[in-house]
Amino acid sequence: MAANGPESRIETGATQRDHGGNLSAAIAQYGGNRSDWIDLSTGINPAPYPLPEFAASDWSELPDSAANEALQQAARQFWSVPASAAVLPAPGASALIALLPSLRPAGRVRIETPTYNEHAAAFAHHGWSLSGDAAAEAQVAVHPNNPDGRLWQDQELTAPLTIIDESFCDICPDQSLIHLAAKPGVILLKSFGKFWGLAGMRLGFAIGDPVLIQQLAHLQGPWAVSGPALKTGIQALQDQDWAQRSRRALARDALRLDQLLISRGAKLQGGTDLFRLYEVEYAARWQDHLARAHIWSRIFPYSKNLIRLGLPPQSGWDRLEDAL
């Protein structure tokens, strides 16, 4: 649902921090310990990348500039970054999202909804207005979109400041718009926590226009990425075999989840291989039913019928099937 009319102030409803992952609230309402729960409210790989062995110096010393450069080079190779684009590691994609609106004077931003709501919240904080006008000064496209998995096309992304959030694109690298990172005014975001399943590592990347990337680097300051995150990121981005195996496993499990939910009356509405979006009758009732079995799901304030599920760990499939 796009903005009504050519321009509107970004309102509270568009900027509320409504997320998956709020497991503490579920525990407060339904009981149990955190270890009792299966959290399917996020889109995080349930089979995370294995952590490297850390040395004491990884924790006790300031992050090394050579390691930061090595991480940038690993990112360039993994994502086939154009030579003219710059790469900036950061402490998570969310930290970058909070900074991006400050790269230009406040104006109009085009953000088609529903989508990940942190973008609208960040632009609202910096005084921007939400606009449905194709001539808006900025545009945000989540690619593939969260929660419906929509994929964007080059010709749809035309704003002077174009932000392409590819936090979930590592499950479909052939669909990446990384080639647009060579264009002035374009920034792509990459999340490490989702595909590699290490959300607590807090690592993300901004890739694109060198002038804008330099501005972001000044805004986030030195030593933004921890030593352990640098070390883990370098190893993981160089491990193409793990990435290929993980993509195959995620695709298989996404199909399994579809078959399970559809057999219980749900209708597939989209998603990615890290999360699936279904239409059901009374989504809140579905969430409540699963929560009583200590399985947490995601529903949305703008829909009574949509529910989103991430993939369970291998040990959680039987519990999910029993609960359904």
N, C-alpha and C positions, 0 to 999 in steps of 0.2 A: 504494500500500500504506500504509494508515493505521497509526497506532501500535497495538501490541498491548496490549489492556486499556485501562482508563479513563485511566491515567496512567503515564508512564515518564520517567526521566531522559533528556535528549537525549544520545545516545551518540555516540562518536567517529565511527562510520560515517555518522551523519546530519549531521555537522558538518565533514567533510573538504572542503577547497577544491578540488573537482573541477570544472574548467571547460573550455570550449573555449578556443581562442586560444593554447594553449601550444605555439606553433610552434617555439620554441627547442628543446624536447625532441624534436620530430619531426626537426629538422635534425640534432641530435646523433646520432640513431639512423640516419637514412636519408641524410644528407649533403646537399650542395647549399648554395647561398646563399639568403637570404631572398627575393631577387628571383626565384628559380627556382620558388618554391612558390605554389600557389593555396590559400588558407586558407578552407576551407568548414566549419570547426569552430565558427564563431560565427554569430550571426544579425544581422549588420550589413549594412545596405544597401550593395551593391557599387558603387552610383552615387551618391556622396555629394553633399550640398549644396555648391555652389561657395562658397568662402570669400570674404568681403568684403575690400576693401583695408584694411590696417591702417596706422594712423599710428604714428610713433615713440612718441607719448604713450600709445598703447594698452598698450605694454610697459613704459614707464618710470614711469608714474604709478599711484598706488593706484586701484583700481576706483572709479568715480564713483557716488555714491548715486543721482543722477538716472538714470543708465543702469540701475541695479538696479531702480528703480521702473518705468522704461519696459519692462524685460524682464518684470516681473510683469504689467503691463497687456497686453503682447502675449500672454503665456500665458493670461490670463483670456479674451481674445477668441478665441484659437485653440481652446482646449478648452471654451469655454462654461462657465466656472467660475461656480457660484452666487455671488450677491452676498455672502452671509453667510460664505462660505468664505475662508480666507486662502491666500496663495501664497508659497512660500519657494524661491527658486533656491538650488542647492547644487552643489558640485563633483562631480557624478555621483550617480546613484541609489544606488550602492554605499556612498558616504559616509553617506547618510541611513539605509540599512539597518543600518549599524553602530550608529547612535544610537537608533533607534526603541525597542528594548527598555528603555532607561533612562527612558522616559516614564512608566512605572508600576512599582510594586514588583514584584519577581519573583514569578511565580505559575505558572499553567498556560497554555500557548499551543497552539492547534490549528493544525497545518500538515499538510495532506494531501499525501502524497508519492506518486510522485516529483514534484519541483518544483525550482525554483532553490534550491540548498542554502545560499546565503549567509544566508537568513533564519533557518534553524535554527541555523546557526553563531553568528550574532549573539545570538540569544536564549540559547543555551547559555552564551556568554561572560558574560552578565549573570545567570546562575543560574536561568533559567526551566526548567520541565519540559514535555516534549512530552505532549499529552493528546488523546485522541480524544473527550473529553467536550464536548458542545455547550455546556455551561455554563462552559467555560474563560474565563479573564479576558482573553485576547487571541486573535486569529485572524489568520492571514495567508492571503491568496488571490492567487495570481499569475494575472492576467486579461488576455489569454489565457495559459494555463499554458505553461510551458517545462518539458518538451519536447513535450507532446501537444496543445497548443492548446485545452485545455478552457476553456469560458466559464462564468463563475459567474452566479448569479441573486441578486437583491436579498435574497430570503428566506433564503438560505443564509449570510448575513453578519450575525451577531447579537451578536458579542462586545462587551463594553464598550470594548475597544481593538481596532478593526478596521483592518487594513492591507491595502490593495488595490494590488497592484503591477501597474500598467498599462504596463510598459516596452515591451511589444510591441503595444499597443492602437492605435497611430496608423495601422496598416494597416487597421483596421476601426473607425473612429471612431463609427459608428452603434451599436456594441456597448459603448461606454464606459459605466462606472458613475459618471461624474463627478457626477451628481445626488446621489449619496450623500455627497459632500464637504460638504454642508450639514448633515449629522447630527453631533451631539456624539460624540466618540470615534472618528471616522473620519478616516483619512489615505490619500490616493491618491498613488502615486509615478508619476512620468513620467520617462522616459529620453530624453535628446536624442541620444545616440550611436547608437542602433539605427536608427530610421527615417530620420534625417538622415545616417546613415553617418559620423558624426564622433566615434567613440568616444574618440579621443585628446583631444578638446576638454574632456572631463570636465565635463559639465553635466547636471544633473537637477533635478527639482522635487518638493517635497512640497506637497500641496494638501488643505485640509480644516479641521478644527476649529481656530479661531483660538487657543484656549488651548494646544493641543498644538503648533501651528506656532510660537507664540512661544517655547515651551520649546526646540524644535529650533533656533530662531534663536540663542538664548543658548548652546546647546551647541556650535554650529559656529563661533560668534564672528564678528567683522567681516571684511569683504573676502574672504569664502569663495570667491566666483566671480571669476575673472580678468577683466581688461578685454577681452581678445580674445574670451573666451567670452560676455560680456555683449553685445558688438557683434554677434557671429555669431548668437546666439540671438534677438536682437530682429529682425534681418533675416529669418532663416529662419521664425520664427513668423508673420511678417506676409506671407509668400509662399505664399498658398493655392494659386496656380496650380501652383507646383512640387510641392506636396504632392499635389495631385490627379493630376498627370502621373506622379509617382513611384508612387502606389498602383496605377495602371493598369499600369505597367511591371512592378512586383513581382508582381502577380496573374498576368500573362502568363508571366513567367519561372518562377513557382512551378508553374504547370500544365505548362510545358515540362520542368521537372525531374521532375515526377511521371511524365510519359509516358516519359522516358528511363529512369528507375529501374525502373518497372513492366515495361518491355520487357526488362529484364535479370533479372527474377524477383523484384524486391522488392515488398513489400506495404505500401501506404500505411497508416500508423497515426495520422496526425494532423499537427499543426504549425500554422504560420501562413504568410503570404506572405513572411516573412523567413527561415524555416527549415522543413524538412520532416522528419518522423520516419517511418522505414521499418522493417519487420520483414524480416530476411534470415536466411539460414542461416549461422551463425558470423560475427557482426559483426566480431570481431577479424580474421578472415581478409579481410573486405572492406576494413577500414581498412588493413591491411598491403598489400594489393594496390594500393589507391589511393596509399598513401604512397610506394611504389616508383616511381610516376609523379609524385611530388612534389605530391600533392593531399592535404590534410589534412582529416580528418573527425572526427566526435565519436561515441564509443561510451560506454557507461555501466557502472559497476561492479556495478549491480544487475540487469543483463540481458545474456545472451549473444547476443541476437538483434536488439537495437535499434541502429540507427545513425541519426544526425542529420546532415543536410547543409544548409548555407546555400546561398545563390544565388551562382553564379560571376559574375565580371565578364563583359561581352560578349566579351572577348578569350579567355575561358577555357572556353567551351562546347565547342569542338572538342577541346581537351585532355581534358576530362572524358569526352566520348563515346568518345574513343580509349582512354582508360584503362579504361573499363567494358567 
